[in-house]
């Protein structure tokens, strides 16, 4: 019984001390993040990254629409050159 009590007391003390240190570290990291986010260098870099993503997205849309039109044209060409369409074999006797 004494072993369990010591275990629980040790766990409780570790939890309390760890949670306090964890909260302080969290607050420290939060302040650092806020400072970085507010800096002009970060704002400029963020704007450039957003612009790059936007232009890349536009280019990807253009390439995708080109691919769709090529596939569509190929399907139309096959349909027109293959005759009346798909033929089905007659049922077995």
Secondary structure, DSSP 8 states (H G I E B T S, - for coil): -HHHHHHHHHHHHHHHHHHHHHHHHHHHHHHHHHHHHHSHHHHHHHHHHHHHHHHHHHHHHHHHHHHHHHHHHHHHHHHHHS-SS--------
